[in-house]
């Protein structure tokens, strides 16, 4: 109870007097309404519990990526080393096979995630799902971005390792500060130095071009495309 000469506005927060003076509506005034709460309380992440059929990769124009994955997986299963003098456990060609399979996995995950995004989009557009499920759609969109970035990083490392199967290019790499880790001292499947794993950036592409063996003009033009 507030004394006769006490100011009600000076009550100590959390005191019995303060709590007693608050009505339920006062305590809930800062909480979001039911519509806003729906955005933070997701019942699930996918659109699978609806009657809406899933879009197909053909519907989305992505079937060509599956074809790319088939080629990558075939290459990854080759698992070959052309030189009898190279230990299988440290084969540079076998490492490129492993990277090809990893690229295919990231591509496939990206395509499947895009299907989920499109599924949610259609479900929300047709009122099959509550608009609040756009938050789940956003999670899939974030995951798709990560998958695409992963493909790029794996691709540049695949390219760099195919390049270094040429001993001359290995020597040139050792002369470039940012590529030195991929020089002759690099051992596939053994070297774990972070510098040996490249990121797909314009600068990295330029560095690889600088140490590469000149290609016939037609081949280089095809690579540019």
C-alpha positions as CSV (number, residue, x, y, z in Angstrom):
1,X,0.0,0.0,0.0
2,X,1.2,3.5,-0.9
3,X,1.5,5.9,2.0
4,X,-0.5,9.1,2.1
5,X,2.6,11.1,1.4
6,X,4.1,8.7,-1.2
7,X,4.0,9.3,-4.9
8,X,2.4,6.2,-6.7
9,X,4.8,6.9,-9.6
10,X,7.8,6.2,-7.4
11,X,6.9,2.6,-6.5
12,X,9.8,0.2,-6.7
13,X,9.5,-2.0,-9.8
14,X,8.7,-5.7,-8.9
15,X,7.5,-4.8,-5.4
16,X,4.3,-6.3,-4.1
17,X,2.7,-2.9,-4.3
18,X,3.7,-2.4,-7.9
19,X,2.5,-5.9,-8.9
20,X,-0.8,-5.4,-7.1
21,X,-1.4,-2.1,-8.9
22,X,-1.0,-3.6,-12.3
23,X,-3.9,-5.0,-14.2
24,X,-3.4,-8.0,-16.6
25,X,-3.9,-5.7,-19.5
26,X,-1.1,-3.6,-18.3
27,X,1.3,-6.5,-18.1
28,X,0.4,-7.7,-21.7
29,X,0.4,-4.3,-23.3
30,X,3.8,-4.8,-24.9
31,X,3.2,-8.3,-26.2
32,X,2.4,-8.8,-29.9
33,X,-1.1,-9.6,-30.9
34,X,-2.1,-13.1,-32.1
35,X,-1.2,-12.3,-35.7
36,X,2.3,-11.3,-34.8
37,X,2.8,-14.3,-32.5
38,X,2.1,-16.6,-35.5
39,X,5.3,-15.3,-37.1
40,X,7.4,-16.7,-34.2
41,X,5.6,-20.0,-33.5
42,X,6.0,-22.2,-36.6
43,X,4.2,-25.5,-36.5
44,X,6.7,-26.9,-39.1
45,X,9.2,-25.9,-41.8
46,X,7.9,-27.6,-44.9
47,X,4.7,-27.5,-46.9
48,X,4.3,-31.3,-46.8
49,X,1.2,-31.4,-44.6
50,X,-0.9,-29.5,-47.1
51,X,-2.9,-31.0,-50.0
52,X,-1.0,-28.8,-52.5
53,X,1.2,-31.0,-54.7
54,X,4.9,-30.3,-54.7
55,X,6.3,-28.4,-57.7
56,X,8.7,-30.5,-59.8
57,X,12.2,-29.6,-61.0
58,X,10.7,-29.6,-64.5
59,X,8.1,-27.1,-63.4
60,X,10.8,-24.8,-62.0
61,X,13.1,-25.2,-65.0
62,X,15.8,-26.8,-62.9
63,X,16.1,-30.3,-64.4
64,X,19.3,-29.4,-66.2
65,X,21.0,-29.1,-62.7
66,X,20.1,-32.8,-62.1
67,X,21.8,-33.6,-65.4
68,X,24.9,-31.7,-64.2
69,X,24.8,-33.7,-60.9
70,X,24.7,-37.0,-62.9
71,X,27.9,-36.0,-64.7
72,X,29.6,-34.9,-61.5
73,X,28.6,-38.1,-59.7
74,X,29.9,-40.3,-62.6
75,X,33.2,-38.5,-62.5
76,X,33.4,-38.8,-58.7
77,X,32.9,-42.6,-59.0
78,X,35.8,-42.9,-61.4
79,X,38.1,-42.5,-58.4
80,X,41.2,-42.9,-60.6
81,X,44.9,-42.2,-60.5
82,X,46.7,-42.5,-63.9
83,X,50.2,-42.8,-62.4
84,X,51.4,-46.0,-60.8
85,X,54.1,-44.1,-58.9
86,X,51.5,-42.0,-56.9
87,X,50.1,-43.4,-53.7
88,X,46.4,-43.9,-53.9
89,X,45.8,-42.2,-50.6
90,X,47.5,-39.0,-51.8
91,X,46.3,-38.9,-55.4
92,X,45.5,-35.4,-56.7
93,X,43.1,-36.8,-59.3
94,X,41.2,-38.8,-56.7
95,X,40.8,-35.6,-54.7
96,X,39.2,-33.9,-57.7
97,X,36.8,-36.9,-57.8
98,X,35.9,-36.3,-54.2
99,X,35.3,-32.6,-54.8
100,X,33.1,-33.3,-57.8
101,X,30.9,-35.5,-55.7
102,X,30.7,-32.8,-53.0
103,X,29.7,-30.2,-55.6
104,X,26.9,-32.5,-56.8
105,X,25.6,-32.9,-53.2
106,X,25.5,-29.1,-52.7
107,X,23.8,-28.6,-56.0
108,X,21.2,-31.3,-55.2
109,X,20.5,-29.8,-51.8
110,X,20.2,-26.4,-53.4
111,X,17.6,-27.6,-55.9
112,X,15.6,-29.4,-53.3
113,X,15.6,-26.3,-51.1
114,X,14.4,-24.2,-54.0
115,X,11.5,-26.6,-54.5
116,X,10.6,-26.0,-50.8
117,X,10.7,-22.2,-51.4
118,X,8.4,-22.5,-54.5
119,X,6.1,-24.8,-52.6
120,X,5.6,-22.4,-49.8
121,X,5.2,-19.5,-52.2
122,X,2.3,-21.3,-54.0
123,X,0.7,-22.5,-50.7
124,X,0.7,-18.9,-49.3
125,X,-0.5,-17.4,-52.6
126,X,-3.5,-19.8,-52.7
127,X,-4.3,-19.5,-49.0
128,X,-3.5,-23.1,-48.4
129,X,-0.9,-21.9,-45.8
130,X,-1.0,-19.0,-43.4
131,X,1.1,-16.1,-44.6
132,X,3.1,-16.5,-41.4
133,X,4.7,-19.6,-43.0
134,X,6.8,-17.1,-45.1
135,X,9.2,-17.2,-42.1
136,X,9.8,-20.9,-42.9
137,X,10.2,-19.9,-46.5
138,X,12.9,-17.4,-45.5
139,X,14.8,-20.2,-43.7
140,X,14.9,-22.2,-46.9
141,X,16.0,-19.1,-48.8
142,X,18.9,-18.6,-46.4
143,X,19.9,-22.2,-46.8
144,X,19.8,-21.9,-50.6
145,X,22.2,-19.0,-50.5
146,X,24.6,-21.0,-48.3
147,X,24.4,-24.0,-50.7
148,X,25.1,-21.8,-53.7
149,X,28.1,-20.3,-52.0
150,X,29.4,-23.7,-51.1
151,X,29.1,-24.8,-54.7
152,X,31.3,-21.9,-55.8
153,X,34.0,-22.6,-53.2
154,X,34.1,-26.3,-54.0
155,X,34.3,-25.5,-57.7
156,X,37.3,-23.1,-57.5
157,X,39.1,-25.8,-55.4
158,X,38.3,-28.4,-58.0
159,X,39.7,-26.2,-60.7
160,X,42.8,-25.4,-58.8
161,X,43.5,-29.0,-58.1
162,X,43.0,-30.1,-61.7
163,X,45.5,-27.3,-62.6
164,X,48.1,-28.5,-60.2
165,X,48.2,-31.9,-61.8
166,X,50.6,-30.1,-64.1
167,X,54.0,-29.9,-62.3
168,X,54.9,-26.6,-64.1
169,X,51.7,-25.0,-62.7
170,X,52.6,-26.3,-59.2
171,X,55.9,-24.4,-59.4
172,X,54.1,-21.2,-60.5
173,X,51.6,-21.6,-57.6
174,X,54.5,-21.8,-55.2
175,X,55.7,-18.4,-56.4
176,X,52.3,-16.7,-55.6
177,X,51.8,-15.9,-52.0
178,X,48.1,-16.7,-51.9
179,X,48.6,-20.0,-53.9
180,X,51.8,-21.1,-52.3
181,X,50.0,-23.7,-50.2
182,X,49.0,-25.5,-53.4
183,X,52.6,-25.7,-54.6
184,X,54.7,-28.9,-54.7
185,X,54.5,-29.3,-50.9
186,X,50.8,-29.8,-51.0
187,X,49.7,-33.4,-50.3
188,X,46.1,-34.3,-51.3
189,X,43.9,-35.7,-48.5
190,X,46.8,-34.9,-46.1
191,X,47.5,-31.1,-46.1
192,X,45.0,-29.4,-43.9
193,X,46.3,-25.8,-44.1
194,X,43.4,-23.4,-44.5
195,X,45.4,-21.5,-47.1
196,X,45.2,-24.5,-49.4
197,X,41.4,-24.1,-49.6
198,X,40.4,-21.2,-51.8
199,X,37.3,-19.0,-51.9
200,X,35.6,-18.1,-55.1
201,X,36.4,-14.5,-55.6
202,X,37.4,-12.4,-58.6
203,X,40.9,-12.1,-57.2
204,X,41.3,-15.8,-56.8
205,X,40.2,-16.4,-60.4
206,X,42.7,-13.8,-61.6
207,X,45.5,-15.5,-59.7
208,X,44.6,-18.9,-61.2
209,X,44.6,-17.4,-64.6
210,X,48.0,-15.9,-64.0
211,X,49.6,-19.2,-63.2
212,X,47.7,-21.3,-65.8
213,X,49.2,-22.6,-69.0
214,X,47.9,-20.6,-72.0
215,X,45.0,-22.2,-73.8
216,X,44.1,-22.0,-77.5
217,X,41.9,-19.0,-78.0
218,X,38.8,-21.1,-78.8
219,X,39.1,-23.0,-75.5
220,X,39.6,-19.8,-73.5
221,X,36.6,-18.2,-75.1
222,X,34.5,-21.2,-74.2
223,X,35.7,-21.0,-70.6
224,X,34.7,-17.3,-70.5
225,X,31.2,-18.2,-71.6
